[in-house]
Amino acid sequence: MIELTLNGEAGQLAKPMRLDEFLADRGFHGRGFAVALDGDFVPRSRYADVTLRGGESLEVLSPMQGG
């Protein structure tokens, strides 16, 4: 198994997976979120170009209102 961290929680993948596939598999759809991979913002246009191979730390962030 391949280990990674998603929003501070340990997780696993059965095999390397593209970021867009991973997000869809975890139920993240649409445009209401942003992704940071190992602390760096990943533009939506690059999701299909990024392959998760293990050891990564992902943060999926949703916008919040308030002040």
N, C-alpha and C positions, 0 to 999 in steps of 0.2 A: 504494500500500500504506500501511497505517496501522501506525505503529511504537509499541511499548510494551516494558516491561521486566517479565519474569516471573522472580522469584527471582534477580534480579541478571543475568539473561541477556537480551540483546536478542531481540525477537520481532516478528512482523508479523501483521496481520489483513488480509483482503481488503476488509472493509467494517466499519462499526460493528457491535458485537455486544453483546448483554446478557451480564452477568457470569455468570449461571447457564448460558447456552449455551456461553460460552467455557470454563468449568470442565468441563462435560460433554465438550466437544470435546477437551480436554486430558487426559481420563481421571480427573478428580477426581469421585468418586461417594461417597455415604454421608455420614457425619457425623464422620469422623475427621480433620478439618482445619479451620483457620480462615483467613480472608482479611483482609489489610490492603491498602487501596488508598491510594496516596500517603501511607502511614504511619498511616492511620486504620483501625481495625477496622470491618469491614462485617458486621452481623448477617446470619445466614443468611436471615432473613425478608425481607431487602432485596435479595438477589442478583438477582431478576427486575426490580427497579426501577432498577438501575445499568446504564448503557450505556457501554461502552468505545468511545471515539472517537479515541483516539490520544494518545500522550505520557504515559500513565499508568504508574505503577510498582506492580506487584502482588507481594505476598508471600503464598504459600500455605504455611501452617505446620502441621506435624503435631505432636501432643503427644509428649513424650519422657519416659521414666522415668529416674529416677536422682536423684542429689543431690549 
